[in-house]
Amino acid sequence: MIVSPFRMPGSLPAVCEAAWPKDVGIIAMEVYFPSQYVEQAELEEFDGVGAGKYTVGLGQARMGFCSDREDIGSLCLTVVQRLMERSGLSYESVGRLEVGTETIIDKSKSTKTVLMQLFEESGNTDVEGVDTTNACYGGTAALFNALNWVESSSWDGRYALVVAGDIAVYATGSARPTGGAGAVAMLVGPNAPLAFERGLRGTHMQHAYDFYKPDMVSEYPVVDGKLSIQCYLSALDRCYSVYRNKIHAQWQREGLEKHCSLEDFGFMVFHSPYCKLVQKSLARLMLNDFLCHPSPDTQSGPFSGLEAFRDVKIEDTYFDRDVEKAFMKASSEAFESKTKASLLISNQNGNMYTPSVYGCLASVLAQHAPQQLAGQRIGVFSYGSGFAATLYSIKVTQDATPGSALDKLVSSLCDLQARLDSRKKVSPDVFAQNMKLREETHHLANYIPQGSVEELFPGTWYLTRVDEKHRRQYARRSMSDDRPLEAGLITSCIAAEHIPSPLKKMPRIPTTTAGPEVISNGDH
């Protein structure tokens, strides 16, 4: 019996259920950021701090922000619908949808359920997943859940959709310039151009109060800046160590006797609270490589002139300026080639919290040709305060031919710089007024937002009102700028290439008289 490969949506044919999908990972991505920003150099003057404190000290150029017209629901509605439209994807082909966010506007109802409005016309309500929360790590946890679903016995052959979104705002003071806002949506399935390497995750979790949000009526966090940096760097050390041990063991099983270092990564991206910390983090990986190397060459190469640091203890170096300066200099070439390109969105839009590291990944894809990316290993370090962290790796497909999945993914992100440049600059005073308005109206009932709809990008979802029972209503700004579109009345205005369901790409497994072969899920 020949089983049709077009059974969509629904269960996999029984003959396919034993197969472990190949190259599970990210097939498509979409990034959304607000249409307005403030210049960090102007904010320095407005705040009365020294020139360069934000631009040089933090490495930030611009910061995107939302008016009261946007909340976590509208951000996620916008990025999901953009992904579906640009991909030509049907809502029936999504079997799991999960949101990672720390922007909590309801202690019970998930943002995922808000997104189900987009599925109403399709009639598809068979969509697993809810929200996942732990500071900036929630998006990664949601992504891992989606990957695990596709690789599990629960998978029914459809795509998973992962959304990471947040609005990062701080009270007036030194932390405010590290804010930002945005959302990233990722389509997950088999035969992906960005395949996650199985078994190669180094995770570290620990209890700390470095950044947390105990005040349920405020958007603002409580931050211990110095402790947060120490937690971030210590987590990076631990995760890198665990990852290196795992890949070393994997290589040994394959008959290779080598140790992992920065040289094994074509690109390295990090969660980016601010760009300077990312540069310091890459330097820290080189410090780890140096201290773990049995006999580093300190006469030539990247470790040249570092012999004075041979005996330092890694846990004593979090705030050691001499170590930091020496290894930032030593890793400067590696930073330029492996990491700098990842900071496009972070530098221009700020810290998006859960989407931050995925904005960095999108930035790398947007600024390289498919041929430059093909076959590369991309290291990804995700961190969320409290704290939770994982370092994992993605292997880019070798197929960079025109029309390939990688070519389509890269092409879909090539407008990032142009979109960043198309935003409207506002003065620090207007920015401060917006922050004050958000502070005064956060969680108000029976409220109609005051922000301008016309300032939003075409196709952006926005908040129309919060009724007396705190129920939120949304509309979508028209793609043609003529009129808003209400939920359920949306038609795609973007010519898009259709992405078939993953099941259509699943390899045919011939039936035999002995029945289907049972394939083990391998080592975890």
C-alpha positions as CSV (number, residue, x, y, z in Angstrom):
1,M,0.0,0.0,0.0
2,I,1.3,3.4,-0.9
3,V,0.7,6.0,1.8
4,S,0.1,9.5,0.5
5,P,2.7,12.0,1.7
6,F,0.1,14.8,1.7
7,R,-1.8,13.8,4.8
8,M,-1.8,17.3,6.4
9,P,-2.6,18.0,9.1
10,G,-2.8,14.8,11.1
11,S,-0.7,11.9,12.2
12,L,2.3,10.5,10.5
13,P,1.7,7.3,8.6
14,A,2.4,4.3,10.9
15,V,5.3,3.3,8.7
16,C,7.0,6.6,9.4
17,E,6.5,6.7,13.1
18,A,9.7,4.8,14.0
19,A,11.9,7.2,11.9
20,W,13.8,9.9,13.7
21,P,13.4,13.0,11.6
22,K,16.7,14.1,10.0
23,D,18.3,17.5,10.6
24,V,15.7,19.0,12.9
25,G,16.1,22.7,13.4
26,I,15.2,26.2,12.2
27,I,13.6,26.4,8.7
28,A,12.4,30.0,8.7
29,M,12.8,33.1,10.9
30,E,11.1,36.4,11.3
31,V,12.2,39.4,13.4
32,Y,10.0,42.3,14.6
33,F,11.2,45.4,16.4
34,P,9.4,48.7,17.1
35,S,9.2,51.5,14.5
36,Q,10.8,54.1,16.8
37,Y,14.1,54.4,18.6
38,V,16.2,56.8,20.6
39,E,19.9,57.6,20.0
40,Q,22.1,56.5,22.9
41,A,24.4,59.4,22.3
42,E,21.5,61.8,22.8
43,L,20.3,59.8,25.8
44,E,23.8,60.3,27.4
45,E,23.4,64.0,27.2
46,F,19.8,63.9,28.3
47,D,20.7,61.8,31.3
48,G,23.7,64.0,32.2
49,V,26.2,61.2,32.0
50,G,29.7,61.3,30.4
51,A,29.9,61.1,26.6
52,G,30.5,57.5,25.7
53,K,29.0,55.9,28.8
54,Y,26.3,54.2,26.8
55,T,27.8,54.2,23.3
56,V,31.3,53.1,24.2
57,G,31.0,51.6,27.7
58,L,27.9,49.5,26.8
59,G,28.5,49.4,23.0
60,Q,25.0,50.5,22.2
61,A,24.1,52.9,19.4
62,R,20.2,53.0,19.4
63,M,17.4,51.7,21.5
64,G,14.0,50.7,20.2
65,F,11.0,51.1,22.4
66,C,7.2,50.6,22.4
67,S,4.5,53.1,23.0
68,D,1.4,52.1,25.0
69,R,-0.1,50.8,21.7
70,E,2.1,47.7,21.8
71,D,2.2,44.9,24.4
72,I,3.5,41.4,24.4
73,G,0.4,40.1,22.7
74,S,0.7,42.6,19.8
75,L,4.4,42.0,19.4
76,C,3.9,38.2,19.1
77,L,0.8,38.5,16.8
78,T,2.8,40.7,14.5
79,V,5.9,38.5,14.2
80,V,3.9,35.3,13.8
81,Q,1.6,36.7,11.1
82,R,4.6,38.1,9.3
83,L,6.3,34.7,9.3
84,M,3.3,32.9,8.1
85,E,2.6,35.4,5.3
86,R,6.2,35.6,4.1
87,S,6.6,31.8,4.2
88,G,3.2,31.2,2.4
89,L,2.5,28.8,5.3
90,S,-1.0,27.5,6.2
91,Y,-2.0,27.6,9.8
92,E,-3.2,24.0,9.5
93,S,0.5,22.9,9.1
94,V,1.4,24.0,12.6
95,G,1.0,21.4,15.3
96,R,2.9,23.1,18.2
97,L,3.2,26.8,19.1
98,E,5.1,27.8,22.2
99,V,6.0,31.3,23.5
100,G,9.0,32.2,25.5
101,T,8.6,35.5,27.3
102,E,9.1,37.3,30.7
103,T,6.7,40.1,29.8
104,I,3.8,38.9,31.9
105,I,0.5,40.7,31.6
106,D,-1.6,37.9,33.0
107,K,-0.7,35.5,35.8
108,S,-2.9,32.8,34.3
109,K,-3.7,33.3,30.6
110,S,-0.8,32.5,28.2
111,T,0.3,34.7,25.3
112,K,0.1,31.5,23.2
113,T,-3.7,31.5,23.6
114,V,-3.8,35.1,22.4
115,L,-2.0,34.0,19.2
116,M,-4.7,31.3,18.6
117,Q,-6.8,34.2,17.2
118,L,-4.6,33.9,14.1
119,F,-5.6,30.2,13.7
120,E,-9.4,30.7,13.9
121,E,-10.1,31.0,10.2
122,S,-8.2,27.8,9.5
123,G,-10.2,25.9,12.1
124,N,-7.0,24.4,13.5
125,T,-7.2,24.2,17.3
126,D,-5.1,21.1,17.6
127,V,-1.9,23.0,18.5
128,E,0.2,22.0,21.5
129,G,2.4,24.2,23.7
130,V,1.9,27.2,26.0
131,D,4.3,29.8,27.5
132,T,7.7,29.2,29.0
133,T,9.2,31.7,31.5
134,N,12.6,32.2,33.0
135,A,14.0,35.7,32.3
136,C,15.8,35.8,28.9
137,Y,16.1,32.0,28.8
138,G,12.4,31.4,28.1
139,G,12.8,31.5,24.3
140,T,15.5,28.9,24.4
141,A,13.5,26.6,26.6
142,A,10.5,27.0,24.2
143,L,12.8,26.2,21.3
144,F,14.2,23.1,23.0
145,N,10.6,22.0,23.7
146,A,9.7,22.3,20.0
147,L,12.8,20.4,18.9
148,N,12.1,17.7,21.4
149,W,8.5,17.5,20.2
150,V,9.5,17.0,16.6
151,E,12.0,14.3,17.6
152,S,9.5,12.5,19.9
153,S,6.8,9.9,19.5
154,S,4.3,12.7,20.0
155,W,5.1,14.4,16.7
156,D,2.3,14.2,14.1
157,G,4.3,15.4,11.1
158,R,3.5,19.1,11.4
159,Y,5.7,22.1,12.0
160,A,6.4,23.6,15.4
161,L,6.4,27.4,15.8
162,V,8.4,29.1,18.5
163,V,8.0,32.7,19.5
164,A,10.3,34.7,21.7
165,G,9.1,38.2,22.6
166,D,9.6,40.9,25.3
167,I,9.5,44.5,26.1
168,A,12.6,45.4,28.2
169,V,12.1,48.6,30.2
170,Y,13.8,49.9,33.3
171,A,13.2,52.6,35.8
172,T,15.1,55.9,35.4
173,G,18.7,55.3,36.1
174,S,21.9,53.5,34.9
175,A,20.0,50.4,33.7
176,R,17.5,52.2,31.4
177,P,19.8,52.4,28.4
178,T,20.0,48.6,28.4
179,G,16.4,48.3,27.4
180,G,14.8,47.4,24.1
181,A,11.9,45.5,22.6
182,G,11.1,43.0,19.9
183,A,10.1,39.5,18.9
184,V,11.5,36.6,16.9
185,A,9.5,33.7,15.4
186,M,11.1,30.5,14.3
187,L,9.7,27.7,12.2
188,V,11.0,24.3,13.4
189,G,10.9,21.0,11.6
190,P,13.1,18.4,9.8
191,N,15.4,18.9,6.9
192,A,16.2,22.3,8.2
193,P,19.0,24.5,6.9
194,L,20.0,25.2,10.6
195,A,20.1,21.8,12.2
196,F,20.7,21.4,16.0
197,E,23.5,19.1,16.8
198,R,22.2,16.2,18.8
199,G,23.6,15.7,22.3
200,L,25.6,18.9,22.2
201,R,24.1,21.1,24.8
202,G,26.0,22.3,27.9
203,T,23.6,23.6,30.5
204,H,24.1,25.3,33.9
205,M,21.3,26.2,36.3
206,Q,21.7,27.9,39.7
207,H,19.7,29.9,42.2
208,A,20.6,33.7,42.4
209,Y,18.8,37.0,42.7
210,D,20.7,38.8,40.0
211,F,17.7,40.1,38.1
212,Y,14.1,39.4,39.0
213,K,10.6,41.0,38.9
214,P,8.8,40.5,42.3
215,D,6.5,43.6,41.9
216,M,3.5,42.2,40.0
217,V,2.1,45.7,39.2
218,S,5.3,47.1,37.7
219,E,7.1,46.3,34.4
220,Y,10.4,47.2,36.1
221,P,12.9,44.6,37.4
222,V,15.1,44.6,40.4
223,V,18.7,44.3,39.2
224,D,22.0,43.6,40.9
225,G,24.2,44.7,38.0
226,K,27.5,43.3,39.3
227,L,26.1,40.0,40.5
228,S,24.3,39.6,37.1
229,I,27.5,40.0,35.2
230,Q,29.2,37.4,37.5
231,C,26.3,35.0,37.0
232,Y,26.4,35.4,33.3
233,L,30.2,34.9,33.0
234,S,30.2,32.0,35.4
235,A,27.4,30.3,33.5
236,L,29.3,30.8,30.3
237,D,32.4,29.1,31.8
238,R,30.3,26.1,33.1
239,C,28.3,25.7,29.9
240,Y,31.4,25.8,27.7
241,S,33.1,23.2,29.9
242,V,30.2,20.8,29.7
243,Y,29.8,21.4,25.9
244,R,33.5,20.8,25.3
245,N,33.3,17.5,27.3
246,K,30.3,16.3,25.3
247,I,31.7,17.1,21.9
248,H,35.0,15.5,22.9
249,A,33.2,12.3,23.9
250,Q,31.3,12.4,20.6
251,W,34.5,12.8,18.6
252,Q,36.1,10.0,20.5
253,R,33.3,7.7,19.6
254,E,33.9,8.7,16.0
255,G,37.6,7.8,16.3
256,L,38.8,11.4,16.5
257,E,41.2,12.5,19.3
258,K,40.9,16.3,19.5
259,H,39.8,18.9,22.0
260,C,37.2,21.6,21.2
261,S,38.1,25.3,21.1
262,L,36.9,28.5,19.5
263,E,38.5,27.3,16.3
264,D,35.8,24.7,15.9
265,F,33.1,27.4,15.6
266,G,32.5,29.4,12.4
267,F,30.4,31.8,14.3
268,M,29.7,32.4,18.0
269,V,26.5,34.2,19.2
270,F,25.5,35.2,22.7
271,H,22.6,36.6,24.6
272,S,23.3,40.3,24.5
273,P,22.2,42.5,27.4
274,Y,24.6,45.0,25.8
275,C,27.2,44.6,23.1
276,K,30.3,45.2,25.3
277,L,29.4,42.2,27.4
278,V,29.3,40.0,24.3
279,Q,32.8,41.1,23.3
280,K,34.0,40.3,26.8
281,S,32.3,36.9,26.6
282,L,34.1,35.9,23.5
283,A,37.3,36.9,25.2
284,R,36.3,34.7,28.1
285,L,35.9,31.6,25.9
286,M,39.5,32.3,24.7
287,L,40.6,32.5,28.3
288,N,38.9,29.1,28.9
289,D,40.7,27.6,25.8
290,F,44.0,29.0,27.1
291,L,43.7,27.6,30.6
292,C,42.5,24.2,29.4
293,H,45.3,23.8,26.8
294,P,48.0,21.4,27.9
295,S,50.8,23.4,26.4
296,P,49.7,26.7,24.8
297,D,52.1,28.5,22.5
298,T,52.7,31.9,24.1
299,Q,55.4,32.9,21.6
300,S,53.1,33.1,18.5
301,G,49.5,32.8,17.5
302,P,46.4,33.9,19.5
303,F,48.0,33.1,22.9
304,S,51.1,35.2,22.2
305,G,52.2,37.2,25.3
306,L,49.7,35.6,27.6
307,E,52.1,33.5,29.7
308,A,51.6,35.7,32.8
309,F,48.0,34.5,33.1
310,R,48.8,30.8,32.9
311,D,48.1,30.1,36.6
312,V,45.0,32.3,37.2
313,K,42.0,30.7,38.6
314,I,39.0,31.1,36.3
315,E,36.6,31.9,39.2
316,D,38.8,34.8,40.3
317,T,38.8,36.6,37.0
318,Y,35.2,37.9,36.6
319,F,36.3,41.5,37.3
320,D,40.0,41.2,36.7
321,R,40.7,44.1,34.4
322,D,44.2,42.9,33.4
323,V,42.8,39.5,32.3
324,E,39.9,41.1,30.6
325,K,42.0,43.6,28.7
326,A,44.6,41.0,27.6
327,F,42.1,38.5,26.3
328,M,39.9,41.0,24.6
329,K,43.0,42.1,22.7
330,A,44.0,38.4,22.0
331,S,40.5,37.6,20.8
332,S,40.0,40.7,18.7
333,E,40.4,38.9,15.3
334,A,38.1,36.1,16.4
335,F,35.5,38.6,17.5
336,E,35.7,40.4,14.2
337,S,35.2,37.1,12.2
338,K,32.9,35.1,14.5
339,T,30.8,37.5,16.6
340,K,30.7,41.1,15.6
341,A,28.2,40.6,12.8
342,S,25.8,39.1,15.3
343,L,25.4,42.4,17.1
344,L,23.6,44.3,14.4
345,I,20.1,44.2,16.0
346,S,21.5,44.4,19.5
347,N,23.5,47.5,18.8
348,Q,20.7,49.2,16.9
349,N,17.6,48.1,18.9
350,G,18.9,47.1,22.3
351,N,18.2,44.1,24.6
352,M,15.0,42.2,23.6
353,Y,15.3,39.8,26.5
354,T,14.2,36.3,25.2
355,P,14.6,37.1,21.5
356,S,18.0,38.7,22.1
357,V,20.2,35.7,21.2
358,Y,17.9,34.8,18.2
359,G,18.1,38.4,17.0
360,C,21.9,37.9,17.1
361,L,21.5,34.6,15.1
362,A,19.3,36.4,12.5
363,S,21.9,39.2,12.3
364,V,24.6,36.7,11.3
365,L,22.4,35.2,8.6
366,A,21.4,38.6,7.3
367,Q,25.0,39.7,6.7
368,H,26.5,36.6,5.1
369,A,25.9,34.9,1.8
370,P,24.6,31.3,1.9
371,Q,28.0,30.1,0.5
372,Q,29.8,31.8,3.5
373,L,27.4,30.0,6.0
374,A,27.2,26.6,4.4
375,G,28.8,23.8,6.6
376,Q,29.6,26.2,9.5
377,R,29.1,25.4,13.1
378,I,27.4,28.2,15.0
379,G,27.8,28.3,18.7
380,V,24.9,29.8,20.7
381,F,25.0,30.9,24.3
382,S,21.6,31.6,25.9
383,Y,21.4,33.1,29.4
384,G,18.4,34.0,31.6
385,S,18.8,35.5,35.1
386,G,17.8,33.7,38.2
387,F,19.6,31.8,36.6
388,A,19.5,29.3,33.6
389,A,21.9,29.0,30.7
390,T,22.8,26.7,27.8
391,L,25.5,26.7,25.2
392,Y,24.6,24.6,22.2
393,S,25.5,24.4,18.5
394,I,23.8,24.5,15.1
395,K,25.2,23.0,12.0
396,V,24.4,24.9,8.8
397,T,23.5,22.7,5.8
398,Q,26.1,22.3,3.0
399,D,23.5,23.1,0.4
400,A,23.8,26.8,-0.5
401,T,22.5,26.5,-4.1
402,P,20.0,29.1,-5.4
403,G,16.5,28.2,-4.2
404,S,17.8,25.9,-1.4
405,A,16.3,26.1,2.1
406,L,19.4,28.0,3.3
407,D,19.2,30.5,0.4
408,K,15.5,31.1,1.2
409,L,16.2,31.6,4.9
410,V,19.0,34.1,4.2
411,S,17.0,36.0,1.6
412,S,14.1,36.4,4.0
413,L,16.3,38.2,6.4
414,C,18.3,40.3,4.0
415,D,16.1,43.4,4.7
416,L,17.1,43.7,8.4
417,Q,19.4,46.6,7.9
418,A,16.9,48.5,5.7
419,R,14.1,47.9,8.2
420,L,16.3,49.2,11.0
421,D,17.2,52.3,9.0
422,S,13.5,52.9,8.2
423,R,12.6,53.5,11.8
424,K,11.7,56.9,13.2
425,K,14.2,58.6,15.6
426,V,12.6,60.4,18.5
427,S,14.1,62.7,21.1
428,P,15.1,61.4,24.6
429,D,12.4,63.7,26.0
430,V,9.7,61.9,23.9
431,F,11.2,58.6,24.9
432,A,11.0,59.5,28.6
433,Q,7.4,60.6,28.2
434,N,6.5,57.3,26.6
435,M,8.2,55.5,29.5
436,K,6.3,57.6,32.0
437,L,3.0,56.9,30.2
438,R,3.7,53.1,30.3
439,E,4.5,53.3,34.0
440,E,1.3,55.2,34.8
441,T,-1.0,53.0,32.7
442,H,0.6,49.6,33.1
443,H,-2.1,47.1,34.0
444,L,-4.9,49.7,34.0
445,A,-8.4,48.4,33.3
446,N,-11.0,50.3,31.1
447,Y,-8.1,52.0,29.2
448,I,-7.7,53.1,25.6
449,P,-4.0,53.5,24.6
450,Q,-2.9,57.0,23.5
451,G,0.0,56.2,21.2
452,S,-0.2,56.9,17.5
453,V,-1.2,54.0,15.2
454,E,0.2,55.8,12.2
455,E,3.7,55.6,13.6
456,L,3.6,51.8,13.6
457,F,5.0,49.8,10.7
458,P,2.4,48.6,8.2
459,G,1.0,45.2,9.2
460,T,1.7,45.8,12.9
461,W,-0.7,44.5,15.4
462,Y,-1.6,47.0,18.2
463,L,-3.7,47.3,21.4
464,T,-7.0,49.1,20.8
465,R,-8.4,48.9,24.4
466,V,-8.3,47.1,27.7
467,D,-11.9,46.7,29.0
468,E,-13.2,46.9,32.6
469,K,-12.3,43.2,33.1
470,H,-8.8,43.6,31.8
471,R,-9.6,41.9,28.5
472,R,-7.4,43.1,25.7
473,Q,-8.5,43.8,22.2
474,Y,-6.2,44.1,19.2
475,A,-6.3,45.3,15.6
476,R,-3.8,45.2,12.8
477,R,-2.6,48.2,10.9
478,S,-3.2,47.6,7.2
479,M,-0.3,46.6,4.9
480,S,-1.5,49.3,2.5
481,D,-1.8,52.0,5.1
482,D,-5.5,52.5,4.3
483,R,-7.3,51.1,7.3
484,P,-6.8,48.8,10.3
485,L,-7.6,45.1,10.0
486,E,-9.4,43.3,12.8
487,A,-8.6,39.8,13.9
488,G,-10.1,37.2,11.6
489,L,-10.3,39.7,8.7
490,I,-6.7,39.4,7.6
491,T,-5.5,38.6,4.1
492,S,-1.9,38.3,3.1
493,C,-0.6,41.2,1.2
494,I,2.8,39.7,0.6
495,A,3.7,37.5,-2.3
496,A,5.3,34.5,-0.7
497,E,6.8,31.2,-1.7
498,H,4.9,28.3,-0.2
499,I,6.7,26.0,2.2
500,P,5.3,22.5,2.1
501,S,4.6,20.7,5.3
502,P,7.5,18.7,6.8
503,L,5.6,15.4,6.1
504,K,5.8,16.1,2.4
505,K,9.6,16.1,2.8
506,M,9.8,13.0,5.0
507,P,11.7,10.2,3.3
508,R,9.6,7.3,2.0
509,I,10.2,4.2,4.2
510,P,9.2,1.2,2.1
511,T,7.0,-1.4,3.8
512,T,8.2,-4.9,4.2
513,T,6.6,-8.2,5.2
514,A,8.4,-8.0,8.5
515,G,6.9,-4.6,9.2
516,P,8.6,-1.2,9.7
517,E,12.1,-1.2,11.1
518,V,12.3,0.3,14.6
519,I,14.9,3.0,14.8
520,S,16.3,3.9,18.2
521,N,16.3,7.5,19.3
522,G,20.0,7.1,19.9
523,D,22.0,8.5,22.8
524,H,20.8,11.7,24.6
